[in-house]
Amino acid sequence: MGFNLGQYRIDGVLFLAPMAGVTDAPFRRLCRQFGADYAVGEMLASAPQLRNSRKTLARLKFFDKECPRVVQLLGADPVALSEAFHWAVEAGAEVIDFNMGCPAKKVCNVACGSALMREETQARKILEALGEVSQKCAVPVTLKCRTGWDEAHKNALQVGHWAEEAGFAMLTVHGRTRAGAFESQVEYDTIAQVASELTIPVVANGDIADANRASAVLRYTGAQAVMIGRAALGRPWLFKEIKETLRSGVPFELSRKEKVEAILTHRQWHFECYPEPVAVMTFRKHLLWYLTGWPGFEEVRSDLCQALDALMQGRCLLDYFKRQGWL
Ligand SMILES: Cc1cc2nc3c(=O)[nH]c(=O)nc-3n(C[C@H](O)[C@H](O)[C@H](O)COP(=O)(O)O)c2cc1C
């Protein structure tokens, strides 16, 4: 088990998926602490005019001792992407991931993300350009793609071969086409085929939310690892729960008190990472993911969502936890 990604040893099978607006440095740190074996940051635009935007720079942060530091790039132009590769490496990236999976209209309309699954000539040019930069700087490059553009055009295997030939070190496949967005039934047959034909490590992604599914997908696809996205929203401890369950054979769940401790730690790291007004606003969504469905939460939901500063939000949260006897 385990594999090398350039000079980095990846020992484990549970990866955190890149999620824009979610997998920032504080969230990655928490997931890694809870046992995620690898974590990819939020996608960054490679176009020169966007590269130094406040949003992009805010996303280009790492946590102390993060290893490897994985930066994901989005783009349609081989030259701009090659420049962005160098720029990200100068900013501290140790692995570059290329995004050929994002289905968002505003991304696909400019021929980026999953749109490249049907722009094969352009995709191949980009893969070759990034592979060349990777070799020159000795920084591994990896790819994340979908199974294809739509059911009639499933070309993940072809794209995977091009990536491998270009020198890519790993391929993650989300088991849906672009047309399937996030809702269609995920299928693992294409991933299994890609994993059996490529020599580079292949990672399976899509609808993996518990230990049973994780081990079934690993077995069925022969992938080296599985990557978890939405199931980790509000559940950074999922990695520990899956690992413990697989190790002991008995379903394992973190106690409420341990979860509360994790939420408070996340909040502290989040506030260390962003200016207060931004942190208050952006932590709200994490709170909703964490607490929706928890006993007594509906009574405090609107106060928590309306809290305008760190003090109010913090007080409201602590009062709620104390009232419930979790703190
Ligand atoms: C909120 C959100 C943001 C995402 N952002 C990215 C991204 O920046 N880069 C990327 O490659 N995929 C992104 N994805 C896709 C996920 O990485 C993953 O491929 C997808 O959610 C399927 O995995 P899951 O079923 O485990 O969620 C995003 C998904 C979500 C829900």
The ligand as an SDF file (V2000), in Angstrom:
LIG
                    3D

 31 33  0  0  0  0  0  0  0  0999 V2000
  -18.4430   22.9690   -2.8740 C   0  0  0  0  0  0  0  0  0  0  0  0
  -17.6150   22.1770   -3.8540 C   0  0  0  0  0  0  0  0  0  0  0  0
  -16.4980   22.7490   -4.4130 C   0  0  0  0  0  0  0  0  0  0  0  0
  -15.7080   22.0170   -5.3090 C   0  0  0  0  0  0  0  0  0  0  0  0
  -14.5680   22.5900   -5.8010 N   0  0  0  0  0  0  0  0  0  0  0  0
  -13.7240   21.8530   -6.5630 C   0  0  0  0  0  0  0  0  0  0  0  0
  -12.4530   22.3690   -6.9520 C   0  0  0  0  0  0  0  0  0  0  0  0
  -12.0640   23.4910   -6.6010 O   0  0  0  0  0  0  0  0  0  0  0  0
  -11.6690   21.5740   -7.7340 N   0  0  0  0  0  0  0  0  0  0  0  0
  -12.0580   20.3110   -8.1230 C   0  0  0  0  0  0  0  0  0  0  0  0
  -11.3080   19.6250   -8.8180 O   0  0  0  0  0  0  0  0  0  0  0  0
  -13.2430   19.8000   -7.7430 N   0  0  0  0  0  0  0  0  0  0  0  0
  -14.0680   20.5270   -6.9670 C   0  0  0  0  0  0  0  0  0  0  0  0
  -15.2360   19.9770   -6.5280 N   0  0  0  0  0  0  0  0  0  0  0  0
  -15.5490   18.5800   -6.8660 C   0  0  0  0  0  0  0  0  0  0  0  0
  -15.0300   17.6220   -5.7790 C   0  0  0  0  0  0  0  0  0  0  0  0
  -13.6300   17.6770   -5.6730 O   0  0  0  0  0  0  0  0  0  0  0  0
  -15.4450   16.1710   -6.0790 C   0  0  0  0  0  0  0  0  0  0  0  0
  -14.8630   15.7740   -7.2840 O   0  0  0  0  0  0  0  0  0  0  0  0
  -16.9540   16.0030   -6.1820 C   0  0  0  0  0  0  0  0  0  0  0  0
  -17.6300   16.6960   -5.1580 O   0  0  0  0  0  0  0  0  0  0  0  0
  -17.3370   14.5100   -6.1340 C   0  0  0  0  0  0  0  0  0  0  0  0
  -16.8940   13.9220   -4.9450 O   0  0  0  0  0  0  0  0  0  0  0  0
  -17.9060   13.6680   -3.6920 P   0  0  0  0  0  0  0  0  0  0  0  0
  -19.0600   12.8540   -4.2170 O   0  0  0  0  0  0  0  0  0  0  0  0
  -17.0740   12.9340   -2.6810 O   0  0  0  0  0  0  0  0  0  0  0  0
  -18.3500   15.0190   -3.2340 O   0  0  0  0  0  0  0  0  0  0  0  0
  -16.0600   20.6980   -5.6660 C   0  0  0  0  0  0  0  0  0  0  0  0
  -17.2100   20.1390   -5.1080 C   0  0  0  0  0  0  0  0  0  0  0  0
  -17.9750   20.8500   -4.2090 C   0  0  0  0  0  0  0  0  0  0  0  0
  -19.1940   20.2000   -3.6080 C   0  0  0  0  0  0  0  0  0  0  0  0
  1  2  1  0
  2  3  1  0
  2 30  2  0
  3  4  2  0
  4  5  1  0
  4 28  1  0
  5  6  2  0
  6  7  1  0
  6 13  1  0
  7  8  2  0
  7  9  1  0
  9 10  1  0
 10 11  2  0
 10 12  1  0
 12 13  2  0
 13 14  1  0
 14 15  1  0
 14 28  1  0
 15 16  1  0
 16 17  1  0
 16 18  1  0
 18 19  1  0
 18 20  1  0
 20 21  1  0
 20 22  1  0
 22 23  1  0
 23 24  1  0
 24 25  2  0
 24 26  1  0
 24 27  1  0
 28 29  2  0
 29 30  1  0
 30 31  1  0
M  END
$$$$
